[in-house]
């Protein structure tokens, strides 16, 4: 859990001037504000060439105090600590980032479950791609519209669920130009796990030859779309329109990271 001072600083980062009650409505709002205020980022992993420190104090310092963002093993752990401090029943879960790919992906993501009075909800602020901008109830076959995006939870077996997204062709935040379709974005397991269980996964995901180690990847939801940065190229999607900008030198790249993601590199 976070202490009172950390909780207050975190909420201020998300735009809150008071402490929200632990309700479903507040949970949805917290998720959305997190996704629009704190970027998914592999910048430190790529530039430092090492796995980030996963101690809660270190994550808080990096993400909240320094404003550098982070990846799933940092962001979802930190958000879980915030939710617990606010009175929510939250815990981590094993997950697979699928993104519509065929075949079984390895466990490569830290997800989160929150238990409310009416059931379990998937909560994610660290996916770095298409993720619900609110809590997603684990209810078989229910089409859930969240901030204009449609998701469906499908139970695979006693423990595993698939989170499918119904894309919207050229107006989709992430797959514009492709036909409308339904695809699996994420698989998650409801079985209990411990925080320490993610240490080896994070280490593996930060090794040479992985996306997070070899590339600078940054993503941030915006009120009208989405911003994505990869290795000097910025993509902005707003209300169905897409534009791309390339930054050839380090000063221009660092200015873009500050302007679009609030990340200071020095």
SULVEN-V759437 format. One record per residue. N is the residue number from 0. PHI is phi in degrees with one decimal (none if undefined). PSI is psi in whole degrees, -180 to 180 (none if undefined). OMEGA is omega in whole degrees, 0 to 359 (* if undefined). Layout:
BEGIN
[[N;PHI;PSI;OMEGA] [N;PHI;PSI;OMEGA]]
END
This chain:
BEGIN
[[0;none;161;176] [1;-96.1;152;175] [2;-79.4;176;186] [3;-62.8;-40;180] [4;-65.7;-42;179] [5;-65.8;-42;179] [6;-60.3;-43;180] [7;-64.6;-42;179] [8;-64.8;-40;179] [9;-62.3;-49;181] [10;-63.3;-38;177] [11;-62.3;-40;177] [12;-59.2;-34;181] [13;-87.5;0;177] [14;94.6;13;181] [15;-94.6;141;173] [16;-111.8;5;175] [17;-146.8;170;183] [18;-93.2;120;181] [19;-73.9;150;175] [20;-74.5;152;183] [21;-78.1;71;180] [22;-113.2;170;176] [23;-62.9;-42;181] [24;-63.2;-42;178] [25;-66.6;-38;179] [26;-61.3;-46;178] [27;-58.5;-44;181] [28;-66.2;-41;179] [29;-62.7;-42;179] [30;-62.0;-49;181] [31;-61.3;-46;181] [32;-64.4;-37;177] [33;-62.9;-46;182] [34;-66.7;-25;181] [35;-98.7;-7;181] [36;-113.6;-28;187] [37;-122.6;116;185] [38;-78.2;147;163] [39;-71.6;131;184] [40;-151.8;135;173] [41;-107.5;16;186] [42;-56.9;-48;182] [43;-66.2;-40;179] [44;-60.7;-46;183] [45;-67.3;-45;185] [46;-77.7;-34;179] [47;-88.6;-14;178] [48;57.9;41;177] [49;-158.3;162;178] [50;-67.1;140;178] [51;-70.8;158;176] [52;-71.5;124;184] [53;-99.3;9;172] [54;-67.5;140;186] [55;-57.5;-41;180] [56;-62.7;-40;180] [57;-68.0;-40;179] [58;-64.5;-44;179] [59;-59.1;-46;180] [60;-60.2;-45;182] [61;-68.6;-49;189] [62;-83.2;-45;185] [63;-90.4;-50;183] [64;-73.2;-48;183] [65;-90.1;-17;177] [66;67.6;36;185] [67;-95.0;-7;183] [68;74.1;-172;181] [69;-176.2;-176;177] [70;-111.3;-175;195] [71;-57.5;-37;183] [72;-70.0;-18;175] [73;-96.6;-55;189] [74;-65.9;-46;181] [75;-71.3;-32;175] [76;-65.7;-44;181] [77;-65.9;-43;180] [78;-66.2;-37;176] [79;-59.8;-41;179] [80;-64.1;-39;177] [81;-63.2;-48;182] [82;-60.9;-42;178] [83;-62.4;-41;179] [84;-65.1;-27;180] [85;-87.1;-5;177] [86;105.9;6;178] [87;-81.3;153;173] [88;-93.5;94;186] [89;-122.2;147;178] [90;-152.4;156;180] [91;-81.7;159;176] [92;-142.8;154;172] [93;-70.0;145;179] [94;-149.9;162;176] [95;-122.7;125;171] [96;-79.9;118;186] [97;-104.7;-50;180] [98;55.5;38;174] [99;81.2;4;183] [100;-76.9;150;178] [101;-79.1;154;178] [102;84.8;171;183] [103;-89.0;123;177] [104;-84.9;152;174] [105;-71.3;161;173] [106;-64.0;121;187] [107;-145.2;17;187] [108;-149.2;144;173] [109;-98.0;112;176] [110;-100.0;-169;182] [111;-153.3;144;172] [112;-119.2;141;173] [113;-123.3;128;179] [114;-97.2;120;175] [115;-109.2;179;184] [116;-58.9;-32;185] [117;-101.4;11;175] [118;138.7;-170;181] [119;-91.0;143;179] [120;-128.7;137;172] [121;-82.7;132;181] [122;-129.5;132;184] [123;-148.9;126;174] [124;-124.2;12;185] [125;-133.5;28;184] [126;-79.3;-30;180] [127;73.9;22;180] [128;-169.1;-153;182] [129;-64.2;113;177] [130;-140.9;147;180] [131;-58.6;137;179] [132;-88.1;38;179] [133;-177.6;179;179] [134;-73.6;138;181] [135;-112.0;116;182] [136;-71.6;135;176] [137;-83.4;82;179] [138;-130.8;121;187] [139;-54.1;122;170] [140;76.9;-1;182] [141;-75.3;122;176] [142;-80.0;121;184] [143;-116.9;118;179] [144;-93.1;118;184] [145;-128.4;112;180] [146;52.8;42;177] [147;82.4;4;179] [148;-117.1;145;186] [149;-111.1;130;181] [150;-131.4;153;178] [151;-136.0;130;175] [152;-94.1;133;181] [153;-129.4;125;181] [154;-82.0;126;182] [155;-89.9;-46;177] [156;-153.0;-160;185] [157;-60.5;-31;186] [158;-115.6;-29;189] [159;-99.3;141;176] [160;-126.9;150;171] [161;-106.8;140;174] [162;-109.5;108;180] [163;-98.1;149;176] [164;-120.9;137;174] [165;-93.6;108;182] [166;-75.6;165;186] [167;-129.7;43;174] [168;55.9;-132;188] [169;-68.9;-17;179] [170;-95.9;2;181] [171;-69.3;144;183] [172;-65.5;-28;189] [173;-120.8;-20;187] [174;-130.1;44;182] [175;-62.7;144;179] [176;94.3;-15;179] [177;-98.5;155;181] [178;-67.4;154;177] [179;-59.8;137;183] [180;-161.9;172;174] [181;-112.5;128;180] [182;-141.4;151;178] [183;-79.5;125;178] [184;-97.0;-34;189] [185;-151.4;145;169] [186;-120.1;139;179] [187;-137.6;153;183] [188;-112.8;129;182] [189;-84.2;-5;180] [190;-64.0;144;181] [191;-63.3;140;173] [192;-136.4;167;179] [193;-107.4;158;179] [194;-55.9;-40;183] [195;-64.6;-22;181] [196;-64.7;-16;183] [197;-93.7;-5;183] [198;-62.1;-47;181] [199;-67.8;-37;179] [200;-64.4;-44;178] [201;-63.1;-42;179] [202;-59.8;-44;180] [203;-63.2;-43;183] [204;-69.6;-14;181] [205;-104.0;12;181] [206;-84.3;155;173] [207;-53.8;141;182] [208;95.2;-6;177] [209;-101.2;158;180] [210;-57.4;-45;186] [211;-68.7;-34;180] [212;-78.4;-42;191] [213;-88.0;-12;185] [214;-136.9;151;171] [215;-89.4;111;182] [216;-124.5;125;180] [217;-136.3;136;179] [218;-136.8;145;178] [219;-152.3;128;173] [220;-71.7;146;174] [221;-123.1;165;180] [222;-59.0;-25;182] [223;-118.3;9;182] [224;169.6;-126;190] [225;-161.3;145;174] [226;-120.6;138;179] [227;-137.7;139;180] [228;-129.4;135;175] [229;-146.5;115;172] [230;49.4;48;175] [231;93.7;-4;179] [232;-113.3;125;179] [233;-104.4;130;176] [234;-117.7;126;179] [235;-118.9;125;176] [236;-114.9;123;181] [237;-137.8;119;175] [238;49.8;45;176] [239;87.7;-11;179] [240;-98.4;147;180] [241;-126.9;136;172] [242;-136.7;148;183] [243;-126.5;142;179] [244;-134.0;137;178] [245;-109.9;137;180] [246;-117.3;114;191] [247;-81.4;-30;185] [248;-120.4;163;185] [249;-59.5;-45;179] [250;-59.1;-41;179] [251;-67.2;-39;179] [252;-63.8;-45;182] [253;-67.7;-33;175] [254;-66.3;-40;179] [255;-66.0;-39;179] [256;-64.9;-38;178] [257;-71.7;-45;184] [258;-66.0;-41;188] [259;-98.7;-24;184] [260;-125.8;-5;181] [261;69.3;23;181] [262;-101.1;121;174] [263;-96.3;128;183] [264;-88.3;-14;181] [265;-138.3;none;*]]
END
